Amino acid sequence: MHAAAPARHASGSPEAAPDAVDGYCAPGPSAPPPGAGGPPFAECVLCRKPTEYPESHKGITLCPVCEWQEAQRTACSG
């Protein structure tokens, strides 16, 4: 059995097709760094990571991970 020949560019050189790099598999735009823009966010009272709440939010502030874990604990406590 013979191995498949590499794809050839229209010029005959064994280069990848132009859309192989710029098309479907190309990386998308990167997300903005955390804390970029918007109001200052409150810290989680358990792990001190930024939460989805502004600093002016009253009460206990939890990050999404700690909020999920707390919901699991209270749901199973009967």
The first five atom37 places (N, CA, C, CB, O) and aatype in JSON, in Angstrom:
{
  "aatype": [12, 8, 0, 0, 0, 14, 0, 1, 8, 0, 15, 7, 15, 14, 6, 0, 0, 14, 3, 0, 19, 3, 7, 18, 4, 0, 14, 7, 14, 15, 0, 14, 14, 14, 7, 0, 7, 7, 14, 14, 13, 0, 6, 4, 19, 10, 4, 1, 11, 14, 16, 6, 18, 14, 6, 15, 8, 11, 7, 9, 16, 10, 4, 14, 19, 4, 6, 17, 5, 6, 0, 5, 1, 16, 0, 4, 15, 7],
  "atom_mask": [
    [1, 1, 1, 1, 1],
    [1, 1, 1, 1, 1],
    [1, 1, 1, 1, 1],
    [1, 1, 1, 1, 1],
    [1, 1, 1, 1, 1],
    [1, 1, 1, 1, 1],
    [1, 1, 1, 1, 1],
    [1, 1, 1, 1, 1],
    [1, 1, 1, 1, 1],
    [1, 1, 1, 1, 1],
    [1, 1, 1, 1, 1],
    [1, 1, 1, 0, 1],
    [1, 1, 1, 1, 1],
    [1, 1, 1, 1, 1],
    [1, 1, 1, 1, 1],
    [1, 1, 1, 1, 1],
    [1, 1, 1, 1, 1],
    [1, 1, 1, 1, 1],
    [1, 1, 1, 1, 1],
    [1, 1, 1, 1, 1],
    [1, 1, 1, 1, 1],
    [1, 1, 1, 1, 1],
    [1, 1, 1, 0, 1],
    [1, 1, 1, 1, 1],
    [1, 1, 1, 1, 1],
    [1, 1, 1, 1, 1],
    [1, 1, 1, 1, 1],
    [1, 1, 1, 0, 1],
    [1, 1, 1, 1, 1],
    [1, 1, 1, 1, 1],
    [1, 1, 1, 1, 1],
    [1, 1, 1, 1, 1],
    [1, 1, 1, 1, 1],
    [1, 1, 1, 1, 1],
    [1, 1, 1, 0, 1],
    [1, 1, 1, 1, 1],
    [1, 1, 1, 0, 1],
    [1, 1, 1, 0, 1],
    [1, 1, 1, 1, 1],
    [1, 1, 1, 1, 1],
    [1, 1, 1, 1, 1],
    [1, 1, 1, 1, 1],
    [1, 1, 1, 1, 1],
    [1, 1, 1, 1, 1],
    [1, 1, 1, 1, 1],
    [1, 1, 1, 1, 1],
    [1, 1, 1, 1, 1],
    [1, 1, 1, 1, 1],
    [1, 1, 1, 1, 1],
    [1, 1, 1, 1, 1],
    [1, 1, 1, 1, 1],
    [1, 1, 1, 1, 1],
    [1, 1, 1, 1, 1],
    [1, 1, 1, 1, 1],
    [1, 1, 1, 1, 1],
    [1, 1, 1, 1, 1],
    [1, 1, 1, 1, 1],
    [1, 1, 1, 1, 1],
    [1, 1, 1, 0, 1],
    [1, 1, 1, 1, 1],
    [1, 1, 1, 1, 1],
    [1, 1, 1, 1, 1],
    [1, 1, 1, 1, 1],
    [1, 1, 1, 1, 1],
    [1, 1, 1, 1, 1],
    [1, 1, 1, 1, 1],
    [1, 1, 1, 1, 1],
    [1, 1, 1, 1, 1],
    [1, 1, 1, 1, 1],
    [1, 1, 1, 1, 1],
    [1, 1, 1, 1, 1],
    [1, 1, 1, 1, 1],
    [1, 1, 1, 1, 1],
    [1, 1, 1, 1, 1],
    [1, 1, 1, 1, 1],
    [1, 1, 1, 1, 1],
    [1, 1, 1, 1, 1],
    [1, 1, 1, 0, 1]
  ],
  "atom_positions": [
    [[0.84, -1.18, 0.0], [0.0, 0.0, 0.0], [0.88, 1.24, 0.0], [-0.95, 0.0, 1.21], [1.94, 1.27, 0.63]],
    [[0.44, 2.24, -0.7], [1.17, 3.49, -0.79], [0.52, 4.52, 0.12], [1.22, 4.0, -2.24], [-0.7, 4.56, 0.28]],
    [[1.37, 5.36, 0.72], [0.86, 6.45, 1.54], [0.27, 7.52, 0.63], [1.98, 7.06, 2.44], [0.72, 7.7, -0.5]],
    [[-0.72, 8.2, 1.12], [-1.36, 9.25, 0.33], [-0.37, 10.38, 0.11], [-2.64, 9.77, 1.03], [0.37, 10.76, 1.01]],
    [[-0.37, 10.92, -1.08], [0.53, 12.02, -1.41], [0.03, 13.3, -0.73], [0.62, 12.22, -2.96], [-1.18, 13.49, -0.6]],
    [[0.95, 14.16, -0.3], [0.51, 15.41, 0.33], [-0.23, 16.28, -0.67], [1.7, 16.18, 0.92], [0.03, 16.23, -1.87]],
    [[-1.15, 17.06, -0.17], [-1.91, 17.96, -1.03], [-0.97, 18.98, -1.64], [-3.04, 18.68, -0.23], [-0.04, 19.45, -0.99]],
    [[-1.22, 19.29, -2.88], [-0.36, 20.25, -3.58], [-1.11, 21.53, -3.84], [0.17, 19.65, -4.89], [-2.31, 21.52, -4.15]],
    [[-0.4, 22.61, -3.72], [-0.93, 23.94, -4.01], [-1.1, 24.06, -5.52], [0.01, 25.06, -3.46], [-0.52, 23.27, -6.26]],
    [[-1.88, 25.02, -5.97], [-2.12, 25.2, -7.4], [-0.82, 25.37, -8.17], [-3.02, 26.41, -7.64], [-0.75, 25.03, -9.35]],
    [[0.22, 25.9, -7.52], [1.5, 26.09, -8.2], [2.27, 24.79, -8.32], [2.33, 27.11, -7.45], [3.3, 24.74, -8.99]],
    [[1.79, 23.73, -7.66], [2.46, 22.44, -7.72], [3.34, 22.17, -6.52], [0.0, 0.0, 0.0], [3.85, 21.06, -6.37]],
    [[3.54, 23.15, -5.65], [4.35, 22.94, -4.46], [3.53, 22.24, -3.39], [4.91, 24.28, -3.94], [2.32, 22.42, -3.32]],
    [[4.18, 21.43, -2.54], [3.45, 20.67, -1.52], [3.07, 21.51, -0.31], [4.26, 19.49, -1.07], [3.31, 21.09, 0.82]],
    [[2.51, 22.66, -0.51], [2.07, 23.52, 0.59], [0.64, 23.18, 0.98], [2.18, 25.02, 0.19], [-0.1, 22.59, 0.2]],
    [[0.28, 23.55, 2.18], [-1.11, 23.36, 2.62], [-2.0, 24.33, 1.87], [-1.24, 23.56, 4.16], [-1.57, 25.41, 1.47]],
    [[-3.22, 23.93, 1.68], [-4.19, 24.82, 1.03], [-4.34, 26.08, 1.88], [-5.56, 24.1, 0.83], [-4.26, 25.99, 3.1]],
    [[-4.54, 27.25, 1.28], [-4.62, 28.5, 2.05], [-5.71, 28.49, 3.1], [-4.84, 29.65, 1.12], [-5.53, 29.07, 4.17]],
    [[-6.84, 27.85, 2.83], [-7.93, 27.87, 3.8], [-7.7, 26.91, 4.95], [-9.24, 27.53, 3.12], [-8.44, 26.95, 5.94]],
    [[-6.69, 26.04, 4.87], [-6.4, 25.12, 5.97], [-5.9, 25.89, 7.19], [-5.36, 24.07, 5.53], [-6.11, 25.45, 8.32]],
    [[-5.25, 27.01, 6.98], [-4.73, 27.8, 8.09], [-5.71, 28.89, 8.47], [-3.37, 28.41, 7.73], [-5.94, 29.14, 9.65]],
    [[-6.29, 29.55, 7.48], [-7.15, 30.71, 7.73], [-8.62, 30.36, 7.88], [-6.99, 31.69, 6.63], [-9.41, 31.24, 8.21]],
    [[-9.0, 29.14, 7.67], [-10.41, 28.78, 7.65], [-10.94, 28.27, 8.97], [0.0, 0.0, 0.0], [-10.8, 28.93, 10.0]],
    [[-11.53, 27.12, 8.94], [-12.27, 26.55, 10.05], [-11.42, 26.38, 11.31], [-12.84, 25.22, 9.65], [-11.9, 26.61, 12.42]],
    [[-10.19, 25.98, 11.17], [-9.35, 25.67, 12.33], [-8.59, 26.87, 12.89], [-8.38, 24.6, 11.97], [-7.87, 26.73, 13.87]],
    [[-8.75, 28.01, 12.28], [-8.04, 29.19, 12.76], [-8.57, 29.58, 14.14], [-8.19, 30.37, 11.77], [-9.77, 29.48, 14.39]],
    [[-7.67, 30.01, 15.04], [-8.14, 30.4, 16.38], [-9.03, 31.63, 16.32], [-6.95, 30.67, 17.31], [-8.81, 32.53, 15.51]],
    [[-10.02, 31.66, 17.17], [-10.94, 32.79, 17.23], [-10.34, 33.93, 18.0], [0.0, 0.0, 0.0], [-9.21, 33.84, 18.48]],
    [[-11.08, 35.02, 18.13], [-10.57, 36.15, 18.9], [-10.44, 35.78, 20.37], [-11.49, 37.38, 18.74], [-11.26, 35.04, 20.91]],
    [[-9.41, 36.29, 21.0], [-9.21, 35.96, 22.41], [-10.15, 36.79, 23.28], [-7.74, 36.2, 22.82], [-10.54, 37.89, 22.91]],
    [[-10.49, 36.23, 24.42], [-11.38, 36.92, 25.36], [-10.61, 38.04, 26.04], [-11.96, 35.92, 26.42], [-9.39, 37.94, 26.21]],
    [[-11.29, 39.12, 26.42], [-10.59, 40.19, 27.13], [-10.09, 39.69, 28.48], [-11.51, 41.42, 27.32], [-10.72, 38.81, 29.07]],
    [[-8.99, 40.22, 28.97], [-8.47, 39.76, 30.25], [-9.46, 40.06, 31.37], [-7.13, 40.42, 30.55], [-10.2, 41.04, 31.3]],
    [[-9.48, 39.21, 32.42], [-10.41, 39.46, 33.52], [-10.16, 40.82, 34.14], [-10.3, 38.35, 34.58], [-9.01, 41.24, 34.31]],
    [[-11.22, 41.48, 34.48], [-11.12, 42.79, 35.1], [-10.97, 43.93, 34.11], [0.0, 0.0, 0.0], [-10.8, 45.08, 34.51]],
    [[-11.02, 43.61, 32.82], [-10.88, 44.67, 31.82], [-12.23, 45.35, 31.63], [-10.36, 44.11, 30.47], [-13.17, 44.74, 31.13]],
    [[-12.32, 46.59, 32.01], [-13.56, 47.35, 31.85], [-14.6, 46.99, 32.88], [0.0, 0.0, 0.0], [-14.46, 45.99, 33.59]],
    [[-15.62, 47.79, 32.97], [-16.71, 47.52, 33.91], [-16.38, 47.97, 35.31], [0.0, 0.0, 0.0], [-15.27, 48.41, 35.59]],
    [[-17.36, 47.85, 36.2], [-17.14, 48.27, 37.58], [-16.23, 47.29, 38.31], [-18.48, 48.4, 38.33], [-16.06, 46.16, 37.86]],
    [[-15.64, 47.71, 39.42], [-14.85, 46.76, 40.21], [-15.77, 45.7, 40.81], [-14.05, 47.49, 41.33], [-16.85, 46.01, 41.3]],
    [[-15.33, 44.46, 40.75], [-16.17, 43.35, 41.23], [-15.79, 42.96, 42.65], [-16.04, 42.15, 40.29], [-14.63, 43.07, 43.06]],
    [[-16.79, 42.51, 43.4], [-16.58, 42.08, 44.78], [-15.81, 40.76, 44.79], [-17.93, 41.93, 45.52], [-15.89, 39.98, 43.85]],
    [[-15.08, 40.52, 45.88], [-14.36, 39.26, 46.05], [-15.28, 38.21, 46.63], [-13.13, 39.45, 46.94], [-16.19, 38.52, 47.4]],
    [[-15.03, 36.96, 46.27], [-15.75, 35.83, 46.86], [-15.32, 35.74, 48.33], [-15.46, 34.48, 46.1], [-14.13, 35.84, 48.63]],
    [[-16.26, 35.54, 49.23], [-15.94, 35.48, 50.65], [-15.24, 34.17, 51.03], [-17.2, 35.65, 51.49], [-14.67, 34.07, 52.11]],
    [[-15.29, 33.17, 50.15], [-14.65, 31.89, 50.45], [-13.26, 31.76, 49.82], [-15.52, 30.76, 49.97], [-12.31, 31.36, 50.49]],
    [[-13.13, 32.1, 48.53], [-11.86, 31.89, 47.84], [-11.18, 33.18, 47.39], [-12.07, 31.0, 46.65], [-10.06, 33.14, 46.89]],
    [[-11.83, 34.33, 47.56], [-11.31, 35.65, 47.24], [-11.12, 35.91, 45.74], [-10.01, 35.86, 47.93], [-10.43, 36.85, 45.37]],
    [[-11.71, 35.09, 44.88], [-11.68, 35.34, 43.44], [-12.76, 36.37, 43.11], [-11.89, 34.02, 42.61], [-13.71, 36.52, 43.89]],
    [[-12.64, 37.08, 41.98], [-13.68, 38.06, 41.62], [-15.02, 37.38, 41.35], [-13.25, 38.85, 40.38], [-15.06, 36.27, 40.81]],
    [[-16.09, 38.03, 41.74], [-17.43, 37.49, 41.52], [-18.09, 38.22, 40.36], [-18.29, 37.63, 42.8], [-17.46, 39.06, 39.7]],
    [[-19.33, 37.9, 40.1], [-20.11, 38.56, 39.05], [-20.82, 39.8, 39.6], [-21.13, 37.6, 38.45], [-21.52, 40.49, 38.86]],
    [[-20.64, 40.08, 40.88], [-21.35, 41.17, 41.53], [-20.45, 42.38, 41.7], [-21.89, 40.71, 42.89], [-19.25, 42.23, 41.91]],
    [[-21.01, 43.6, 41.62], [-20.19, 44.79, 41.86], [-19.82, 44.88, 43.34], [-20.95, 46.07, 41.41], [-20.44, 44.24, 44.19]],
    [[-18.81, 45.68, 43.64], [-18.39, 45.84, 45.04], [-19.49, 46.41, 45.91], [-17.17, 46.74, 45.12], [-19.48, 46.21, 47.13]],
    [[-20.43, 47.13, 45.32], [-21.51, 47.74, 46.1], [-22.61, 46.74, 46.47], [-22.12, 48.88, 45.32], [-23.54, 47.11, 47.19]],
    [[-22.53, 45.49, 46.02], [-23.55, 44.46, 46.31], [-23.55, 44.14, 47.8], [-23.28, 43.17, 45.47], [-22.5, 43.9, 48.39]],
    [[-24.73, 44.13, 48.39], [-24.87, 43.84, 49.82], [-25.02, 42.34, 50.03], [-26.08, 44.59, 50.42], [-25.57, 41.64, 49.19]],
    [[-24.53, 41.86, 51.15], [-24.68, 40.45, 51.5], [-23.45, 39.63, 51.12], [0.0, 0.0, 0.0], [-22.42, 40.17, 50.74]],
    [[-23.59, 38.32, 51.24], [-22.49, 37.4, 50.93], [-22.32, 37.31, 49.42], [-22.76, 35.99, 51.54], [-23.28, 37.07, 48.7]],
    [[-21.09, 37.5, 48.96], [-20.81, 37.38, 47.53], [-19.95, 36.15, 47.3], [-20.11, 38.66, 46.98], [-18.92, 35.96, 47.94]],
    [[-20.39, 35.31, 46.38], [-19.66, 34.09, 46.04], [-19.34, 34.08, 44.55], [-20.48, 32.83, 46.42], [-20.13, 34.57, 43.74]],
    [[-18.18, 33.52, 44.2], [-17.84, 33.36, 42.79], [-18.72, 32.24, 42.23], [-16.31, 33.04, 42.6], [-19.33, 31.5, 43.0]],
    [[-18.81, 32.09, 40.91], [-19.68, 31.05, 40.34], [-19.36, 29.64, 40.83], [-19.58, 31.08, 38.84], [-20.27, 28.84, 41.04]],
    [[-18.08, 29.32, 41.03], [-17.71, 27.97, 41.49], [-18.18, 27.74, 42.92], [-16.17, 27.77, 41.4], [-18.81, 26.72, 43.21]],
    [[-17.89, 28.68, 43.82], [-18.32, 28.53, 45.22], [-19.83, 28.57, 45.34], [-17.69, 29.63, 46.09], [-20.41, 27.87, 46.17]],
    [[-20.49, 29.38, 44.51], [-21.95, 29.45, 44.52], [-22.55, 28.1, 44.13], [-22.45, 30.56, 43.57], [-23.52, 27.65, 44.73]],
    [[-21.97, 27.46, 43.12], [-22.44, 26.14, 42.67], [-22.23, 25.1, 43.77], [-21.71, 25.71, 41.38], [-23.12, 24.29, 44.05]],
    [[-21.06, 25.11, 44.4], [-20.78, 24.15, 45.47], [-21.7, 24.36, 46.66], [-19.32, 24.26, 45.91], [-22.15, 23.39, 47.27]],
    [[-21.98, 25.6, 46.99], [-22.9, 25.9, 48.1], [-24.3, 25.41, 47.78], [-22.92, 27.41, 48.41], [-25.0, 24.89, 48.66]],
    [[-24.73, 25.58, 46.53], [-26.06, 25.1, 46.12], [-26.13, 23.58, 46.22], [-26.38, 25.56, 44.69], [-27.17, 23.05, 46.6]],
    [[-25.06, 22.88, 45.87], [-25.05, 21.42, 45.99], [-25.14, 21.0, 47.45], [-23.78, 20.84, 45.35], [-25.87, 20.06, 47.78]],
    [[-24.41, 21.68, 48.32], [-24.45, 21.32, 49.74], [-25.84, 21.52, 50.34], [-23.43, 22.15, 50.53], [-26.33, 20.67, 51.07]],
    [[-26.48, 22.65, 50.02], [-27.79, 22.91, 50.6], [-28.87, 22.03, 49.99], [-28.16, 24.38, 50.42], [-29.84, 21.7, 50.67]],
    [[-28.72, 21.63, 48.73], [-29.71, 20.76, 48.1], [-29.69, 19.36, 48.7], [-29.47, 20.67, 46.58], [-30.73, 18.7, 48.78]],
    [[-28.53, 18.91, 49.13], [-28.4, 17.55, 49.67], [-28.55, 17.49, 51.18], [-27.07, 16.97, 49.27], [-28.51, 16.41, 51.76]],
    [[-28.73, 18.63, 51.83], [-28.79, 18.62, 53.29], [-30.17, 18.26, 53.82], [-28.39, 19.97, 53.82], [-30.36, 18.1, 55.02]],
    [[-31.14, 18.12, 52.92], [-32.45, 17.62, 53.27], [-33.3, 18.56, 53.97], [0.0, 0.0, 0.0], [-34.44, 18.23, 54.31]]
  ]
}
